[in-house]
Amino acid sequence: MSIEAVALLQDPVRRRLYDYVAAADHEVGRDEAAEAVEIKRPLAAFHLDKLTEAGLLDAVFRRPEGRAGPGAGRPAKFYRRSDAEFTVSLPARDYRTVATILAEVLEHEGAEAAIAAVAARHTPTGGDLVETLESRGYEPYFEGDVVRLRNCPFHRLALNFPPLVCGLNLALLEGTATAAGWTARMDPAPGRCCVSFSKTSES
């Protein structure tokens, strides 16, 4: 199923729609999606529903804001990125099981300090913080002067082993931030990665 789902994104219109919904910080309606990628609403609805059928997007029904009362009409359909993960590997590989087993052992042995030290040696560095983060699978976005991460590449493991994996993640990104003139800090919240960045003050 993963191959079929990913293959849907080969269509340029579907890819633009998916990218727009995935990057949005709110549930996206058909009118908004159509306007964003400059296509007609019926075509947008068709492609959005195909992405939903494949599990790439989730659909929810609710009344648009500002409408209430008997004349408000039926709920409209909105879309958001699905929490499902899709991996294509030929031949099949199962790195997640190995990672889960190792994480369980390390958590049991209390190896957080050693993990942080090793992670720091594997720090990705580059000139621009946002570009470096994007190249590693994060989805950075600005909230005022703070850079936050919409996606965590270690999401499933982080759900099961939060102290272990989030500590590793912070250690991995601290060097990246420092090299680019930023400061990384632990800043967990629902719906985003546990690390955020603020510009380092010059003293």
MITI-518640 format. One record per residue (C-alpha): residue in one letter; chain; x, y, z. Coordinates in Angstrom, 2 decimals. Example, Ala and Ser with C-alpha at 12.3 -4.5 7.8 and 13.67 -1.06 7.14 Angstrom:
<nodes>
<node type="a" mol="A" X="12.30" Y="-4.50" Z="7.80"/>
<node type="s" mol="A" X="13.67" Y="-1.06" Z="7.14"/>
</nodes>
This chain:
<nodes>
<node type="m" mol="A" X="0.00" Y="0.00" Z="0.00"/>
<node type="s" mol="A" X="2.89" Y="2.37" Z="0.68"/>
<node type="i" mol="A" X="4.04" Y="2.20" Z="-2.94"/>
<node type="e" mol="A" X="0.56" Y="3.01" Z="-4.25"/>
<node type="a" mol="A" X="0.19" Y="5.90" Z="-1.80"/>
<node type="v" mol="A" X="3.55" Y="7.40" Z="-2.67"/>
<node type="a" mol="A" X="2.88" Y="6.91" Z="-6.39"/>
<node type="l" mol="A" X="-0.12" Y="9.24" Z="-6.11"/>
<node type="l" mol="A" X="2.27" Y="12.09" Z="-5.37"/>
<node type="q" mol="A" X="3.85" Y="11.72" Z="-8.83"/>
<node type="d" mol="A" X="0.91" Y="13.72" Z="-10.16"/>
<node type="p" mol="A" X="2.06" Y="17.36" Z="-9.93"/>
<node type="v" mol="A" X="-1.38" Y="18.69" Z="-8.94"/>
<node type="r" mol="A" X="-1.78" Y="16.13" Z="-6.17"/>
<node type="r" mol="A" X="1.74" Y="16.82" Z="-4.94"/>
<node type="r" mol="A" X="1.07" Y="20.56" Z="-4.74"/>
<node type="l" mol="A" X="-2.19" Y="19.95" Z="-2.87"/>
<node type="y" mol="A" X="-0.54" Y="17.53" Z="-0.47"/>
<node type="d" mol="A" X="2.37" Y="19.88" Z="0.19"/>
<node type="y" mol="A" X="-0.01" Y="22.76" Z="0.87"/>
<node type="v" mol="A" X="-2.21" Y="20.83" Z="3.30"/>
<node type="a" mol="A" X="0.80" Y="19.22" Z="5.02"/>
<node type="a" mol="A" X="2.44" Y="22.60" Z="5.60"/>
<node type="a" mol="A" X="-0.73" Y="24.32" Z="6.84"/>
<node type="d" mol="A" X="-1.15" Y="24.96" Z="10.57"/>
<node type="h" mol="A" X="-4.92" Y="24.44" Z="10.25"/>
<node type="e" mol="A" X="-7.42" Y="22.16" Z="8.57"/>
<node type="v" mol="A" X="-7.77" Y="23.16" Z="4.91"/>
<node type="g" mol="A" X="-11.07" Y="23.41" Z="3.04"/>
<node type="r" mol="A" X="-11.58" Y="22.66" Z="-0.63"/>
<node type="d" mol="A" X="-11.97" Y="26.29" Z="-1.64"/>
<node type="e" mol="A" X="-8.74" Y="27.29" Z="0.09"/>
<node type="a" mol="A" X="-6.83" Y="24.37" Z="-1.41"/>
<node type="a" mol="A" X="-8.11" Y="25.08" Z="-4.91"/>
<node type="e" mol="A" X="-7.14" Y="28.74" Z="-4.66"/>
<node type="a" mol="A" X="-3.71" Y="27.90" Z="-3.25"/>
<node type="v" mol="A" X="-2.71" Y="25.71" Z="-6.19"/>
<node type="e" mol="A" X="-4.73" Y="27.69" Z="-8.76"/>
<node type="i" mol="A" X="-7.15" Y="25.00" Z="-9.92"/>
<node type="k" mol="A" X="-10.94" Y="24.65" Z="-9.96"/>
<node type="r" mol="A" X="-12.71" Y="23.51" Z="-6.80"/>
<node type="p" mol="A" X="-14.13" Y="20.24" Z="-8.28"/>
<node type="l" mol="A" X="-10.66" Y="19.18" Z="-9.42"/>
<node type="a" mol="A" X="-9.21" Y="20.02" Z="-6.02"/>
<node type="a" mol="A" X="-11.96" Y="18.00" Z="-4.32"/>
<node type="f" mol="A" X="-11.25" Y="15.01" Z="-6.57"/>
<node type="h" mol="A" X="-7.53" Y="14.97" Z="-5.84"/>
<node type="l" mol="A" X="-7.95" Y="15.69" Z="-2.12"/>
<node type="d" mol="A" X="-10.32" Y="12.74" Z="-1.80"/>
<node type="k" mol="A" X="-7.86" Y="10.49" Z="-3.66"/>
<node type="l" mol="A" X="-5.14" Y="11.49" Z="-1.20"/>
<node type="t" mol="A" X="-7.54" Y="10.78" Z="1.66"/>
<node type="e" mol="A" X="-8.44" Y="7.33" Z="0.28"/>
<node type="a" mol="A" X="-4.73" Y="6.50" Z="0.13"/>
<node type="g" mol="A" X="-4.25" Y="7.52" Z="3.77"/>
<node type="l" mol="A" X="-2.01" Y="10.50" Z="3.01"/>
<node type="l" mol="A" X="-4.60" Y="12.98" Z="4.30"/>
<node type="d" mol="A" X="-7.35" Y="12.82" Z="6.90"/>
<node type="a" mol="A" X="-10.77" Y="14.33" Z="6.20"/>
<node type="v" mol="A" X="-12.95" Y="15.94" Z="8.86"/>
<node type="f" mol="A" X="-16.39" Y="17.49" Z="8.64"/>
<node type="r" mol="A" X="-17.37" Y="20.66" Z="10.43"/>
<node type="r" mol="A" X="-19.23" Y="23.90" Z="9.82"/>
<node type="p" mol="A" X="-17.01" Y="26.70" Z="8.51"/>
<node type="e" mol="A" X="-16.36" Y="29.42" Z="11.06"/>
<node type="g" mol="A" X="-18.93" Y="32.20" Z="11.07"/>
<node type="r" mol="A" X="-21.86" Y="29.96" Z="10.16"/>
<node type="a" mol="A" X="-24.45" Y="28.96" Z="12.73"/>
<node type="g" mol="A" X="-28.15" Y="28.41" Z="13.15"/>
<node type="p" mol="A" X="-30.72" Y="26.59" Z="11.02"/>
<node type="g" mol="A" X="-29.51" Y="28.15" Z="7.79"/>
<node type="a" mol="A" X="-25.89" Y="27.29" Z="8.25"/>
<node type="g" mol="A" X="-26.09" Y="24.29" Z="5.94"/>
<node type="r" mol="A" X="-24.40" Y="20.94" Z="6.21"/>
<node type="p" mol="A" X="-20.84" Y="20.63" Z="7.53"/>
<node type="a" mol="A" X="-18.05" Y="21.20" Z="5.01"/>
<node type="k" mol="A" X="-15.14" Y="18.86" Z="4.37"/>
<node type="f" mol="A" X="-11.69" Y="19.85" Z="5.57"/>
<node type="y" mol="A" X="-8.33" Y="18.12" Z="5.22"/>
<node type="r" mol="A" X="-5.20" Y="17.71" Z="7.30"/>
<node type="r" mol="A" X="-2.06" Y="15.63" Z="6.96"/>
<node type="s" mol="A" X="-2.48" Y="12.07" Z="8.20"/>
<node type="d" mol="A" X="-0.39" Y="10.74" Z="11.07"/>
<node type="a" mol="A" X="0.24" Y="7.59" Z="9.04"/>
<node type="e" mol="A" X="3.81" Y="6.95" Z="7.92"/>
<node type="f" mol="A" X="4.75" Y="5.52" Z="4.52"/>
<node type="t" mol="A" X="8.04" Y="3.83" Z="3.75"/>
<node type="v" mol="A" X="9.04" Y="2.26" Z="0.46"/>
<node type="s" mol="A" X="11.94" Y="-0.18" Z="0.60"/>
<node type="l" mol="A" X="12.85" Y="-2.68" Z="-2.10"/>
<node type="p" mol="A" X="13.63" Y="-5.30" Z="-0.95"/>
<node type="a" mol="A" X="11.73" Y="-4.96" Z="2.32"/>
<node type="r" mol="A" X="13.69" Y="-3.76" Z="5.36"/>
<node type="d" mol="A" X="12.59" Y="-3.48" Z="8.99"/>
<node type="y" mol="A" X="14.84" Y="-0.93" Z="10.68"/>
<node type="r" mol="A" X="12.05" Y="0.19" Z="13.02"/>
<node type="t" mol="A" X="11.98" Y="-3.10" Z="14.92"/>
<node type="v" mol="A" X="15.74" Y="-2.98" Z="15.45"/>
<node type="a" mol="A" X="15.55" Y="0.66" Z="16.56"/>
<node type="t" mol="A" X="12.75" Y="-0.14" Z="19.01"/>
<node type="i" mol="A" X="14.64" Y="-3.05" Z="20.54"/>
<node type="l" mol="A" X="17.82" Y="-0.99" Z="20.91"/>
<node type="a" mol="A" X="15.86" Y="1.91" Z="22.41"/>
<node type="e" mol="A" X="14.28" Y="-0.43" Z="24.98"/>
<node type="v" mol="A" X="17.69" Y="-1.79" Z="25.98"/>
<node type="l" mol="A" X="19.28" Y="1.65" Z="26.21"/>
<node type="e" mol="A" X="16.41" Y="3.06" Z="28.23"/>
<node type="h" mol="A" X="16.60" Y="0.11" Z="30.60"/>
<node type="e" mol="A" X="20.37" Y="0.55" Z="31.01"/>
<node type="g" mol="A" X="20.11" Y="4.31" Z="31.59"/>
<node type="a" mol="A" X="22.41" Y="5.26" Z="28.72"/>
<node type="e" mol="A" X="21.02" Y="8.75" Z="28.02"/>
<node type="a" mol="A" X="24.33" Y="10.53" Z="28.69"/>
<node type="a" mol="A" X="26.26" Y="8.21" Z="26.38"/>
<node type="i" mol="A" X="23.62" Y="8.58" Z="23.66"/>
<node type="a" mol="A" X="23.78" Y="12.37" Z="23.88"/>
<node type="a" mol="A" X="27.58" Y="12.30" Z="23.60"/>
<node type="v" mol="A" X="27.51" Y="10.06" Z="20.52"/>
<node type="a" mol="A" X="24.66" Y="12.03" Z="18.93"/>
<node type="a" mol="A" X="26.69" Y="15.22" Z="19.28"/>
<node type="r" mol="A" X="29.39" Y="13.65" Z="17.12"/>
<node type="h" mol="A" X="26.86" Y="13.06" Z="14.36"/>
<node type="t" mol="A" X="25.58" Y="16.63" Z="14.31"/>
<node type="p" mol="A" X="24.59" Y="17.82" Z="10.81"/>
<node type="t" mol="A" X="26.06" Y="21.25" Z="10.12"/>
<node type="g" mol="A" X="25.63" Y="23.73" Z="7.31"/>
<node type="g" mol="A" X="25.51" Y="27.41" Z="6.58"/>
<node type="d" mol="A" X="21.78" Y="28.01" Z="6.90"/>
<node type="l" mol="A" X="19.82" Y="26.51" Z="9.79"/>
<node type="v" mol="A" X="16.52" Y="26.08" Z="7.92"/>
<node type="e" mol="A" X="18.13" Y="24.47" Z="4.86"/>
<node type="t" mol="A" X="20.13" Y="22.06" Z="7.03"/>
<node type="l" mol="A" X="17.04" Y="21.07" Z="8.98"/>
<node type="e" mol="A" X="15.01" Y="20.51" Z="5.81"/>
<node type="s" mol="A" X="17.75" Y="18.29" Z="4.38"/>
<node type="r" mol="A" X="17.46" Y="16.05" Z="7.47"/>
<node type="g" mol="A" X="13.69" Y="15.54" Z="7.23"/>
<node type="y" mol="A" X="12.53" Y="18.22" Z="9.68"/>
<node type="e" mol="A" X="9.91" Y="20.76" Z="8.63"/>
<node type="p" mol="A" X="11.01" Y="24.11" Z="10.09"/>
<node type="y" mol="A" X="8.72" Y="27.12" Z="10.23"/>
<node type="f" mol="A" X="8.91" Y="30.53" Z="11.86"/>
<node type="e" mol="A" X="6.71" Y="31.58" Z="14.74"/>
<node type="g" mol="A" X="7.82" Y="35.13" Z="15.31"/>
<node type="d" mol="A" X="11.57" Y="34.99" Z="15.88"/>
<node type="v" mol="A" X="11.51" Y="31.32" Z="16.87"/>
<node type="v" mol="A" X="12.09" Y="28.42" Z="14.50"/>
<node type="r" mol="A" X="9.92" Y="25.42" Z="15.32"/>
<node type="l" mol="A" X="9.77" Y="21.97" Z="13.71"/>
<node type="r" mol="A" X="6.49" Y="20.60" Z="12.41"/>
<node type="n" mol="A" X="7.91" Y="17.13" Z="11.76"/>
<node type="c" mol="A" X="10.14" Y="14.87" Z="13.83"/>
<node type="p" mol="A" X="11.99" Y="12.23" Z="11.77"/>
<node type="f" mol="A" X="12.00" Y="10.01" Z="14.88"/>
<node type="h" mol="A" X="8.29" Y="10.48" Z="15.63"/>
<node type="r" mol="A" X="7.25" Y="6.88" Z="16.37"/>
<node type="l" mol="A" X="10.25" Y="6.18" Z="18.58"/>
<node type="a" mol="A" X="9.80" Y="9.51" Z="20.34"/>
<node type="l" mol="A" X="6.21" Y="8.57" Z="21.22"/>
<node type="n" mol="A" X="7.38" Y="5.34" Z="22.88"/>
<node type="f" mol="A" X="10.64" Y="6.58" Z="24.42"/>
<node type="p" mol="A" X="10.27" Y="10.36" Z="24.86"/>
<node type="p" mol="A" X="13.13" Y="11.12" Z="27.30"/>
<node type="l" mol="A" X="15.57" Y="8.94" Z="25.38"/>
<node type="v" mol="A" X="14.74" Y="10.00" Z="21.83"/>
<node type="c" mol="A" X="13.99" Y="13.67" Z="22.56"/>
<node type="g" mol="A" X="17.28" Y="13.95" Z="24.44"/>
<node type="l" mol="A" X="19.08" Y="12.39" Z="21.48"/>
<node type="n" mol="A" X="17.30" Y="14.77" Z="19.13"/>
<node type="l" mol="A" X="18.33" Y="17.82" Z="21.13"/>
<node type="a" mol="A" X="21.94" Y="16.63" Z="21.31"/>
<node type="l" mol="A" X="21.89" Y="16.03" Z="17.56"/>
<node type="l" mol="A" X="20.62" Y="19.54" Z="16.81"/>
<node type="e" mol="A" X="22.54" Y="21.64" Z="19.34"/>
<node type="g" mol="A" X="25.67" Y="21.65" Z="17.19"/>
<node type="t" mol="A" X="23.63" Y="22.41" Z="14.08"/>
<node type="a" mol="A" X="22.12" Y="25.43" Z="15.82"/>
<node type="t" mol="A" X="25.40" Y="26.71" Z="17.25"/>
<node type="a" mol="A" X="27.15" Y="26.50" Z="13.88"/>
<node type="a" mol="A" X="24.40" Y="28.62" Z="12.33"/>
<node type="g" mol="A" X="24.25" Y="31.19" Z="15.15"/>
<node type="w" mol="A" X="21.14" Y="29.81" Z="16.85"/>
<node type="t" mol="A" X="20.39" Y="28.20" Z="20.21"/>
<node type="a" mol="A" X="18.47" Y="24.91" Z="20.39"/>
<node type="r" mol="A" X="16.32" Y="24.14" Z="23.40"/>
<node type="m" mol="A" X="13.81" Y="21.54" Z="24.52"/>
<node type="d" mol="A" X="10.36" Y="22.97" Z="23.84"/>
<node type="p" mol="A" X="7.80" Y="20.15" Z="23.53"/>
<node type="a" mol="A" X="4.18" Y="20.76" Z="22.56"/>
<node type="p" mol="A" X="1.44" Y="18.72" Z="20.85"/>
<node type="g" mol="A" X="1.68" Y="18.60" Z="17.08"/>
<node type="r" mol="A" X="5.34" Y="19.49" Z="16.67"/>
<node type="c" mol="A" X="8.88" Y="18.34" Z="17.34"/>
<node type="c" mol="A" X="10.29" Y="18.74" Z="20.87"/>
<node type="v" mol="A" X="13.11" Y="21.12" Z="19.83"/>
<node type="s" mol="A" X="12.89" Y="24.79" Z="18.88"/>
<node type="f" mol="A" X="15.51" Y="27.44" Z="18.04"/>
<node type="s" mol="A" X="16.07" Y="31.07" Z="18.92"/>
<node type="k" mol="A" X="18.72" Y="33.39" Z="17.57"/>
<node type="t" mol="A" X="21.83" Y="33.44" Z="19.74"/>
<node type="s" mol="A" X="22.36" Y="36.85" Z="21.35"/>
<node type="e" mol="A" X="25.67" Y="38.49" Z="20.58"/>
<node type="s" mol="A" X="27.50" Y="39.65" Z="23.67"/>
</nodes>
